[in-house]
Amino acid sequence: MSYLSSIYWIFWRDMKRYWRSKIGIAVRLIQPIVWLAFVGNIFSSTAVLLESVGFLGSYLDYLTPGIIIMTVLFTSIFC
């Protein structure tokens, strides 16, 4: 039980520190939108390349899961 208590208090301490960084929260929310809006639209003409490997959706369909995973991963590492 002491392990769970330790994990809880470390989590709570980091969440309080994270919540105080309003700029950090804003950047972590804006960055994925920028990736999807700019990079997704710039490379949307590569649909022919995606179709050649068997992916039939749009480039944004291809890019979105990666952006979500990258955001969660890097946010958890750098907080």
MODELLER restraints for C-alpha pairs under 7 A, 6 or more apart:
rsr = mdl.restraints
at = mdl.atoms
rsr.add(forms.Gaussian(group=physical.xy_distance, feature=features.Distance(at['CA:18:A'], at['CA:79:A']), mean=6.50, stdev=0.5))
rsr.add(forms.Gaussian(group=physical.xy_distance, feature=features.Distance(at['CA:32:A'], at['CA:67:A']), mean=6.29, stdev=0.5))
rsr.add(forms.Gaussian(group=physical.xy_distance, feature=features.Distance(at['CA:32:A'], at['CA:71:A']), mean=6.95, stdev=0.5))
rsr.add(forms.Gaussian(group=physical.xy_distance, feature=features.Distance(at['CA:40:A'], at['CA:59:A']), mean=6.71, stdev=0.5))
rsr.add(forms.Gaussian(group=physical.xy_distance, feature=features.Distance(at['CA:40:A'], at['CA:60:A']), mean=5.69, stdev=0.5))
rsr.add(forms.Gaussian(group=physical.xy_distance, feature=features.Distance(at['CA:44:A'], at['CA:59:A']), mean=5.25, stdev=0.5))
rsr.add(forms.Gaussian(group=physical.xy_distance, feature=features.Distance(at['CA:47:A'], at['CA:58:A']), mean=6.38, stdev=0.5))
rsr.add(forms.Gaussian(group=physical.xy_distance, feature=features.Distance(at['CA:47:A'], at['CA:59:A']), mean=6.16, stdev=0.5))
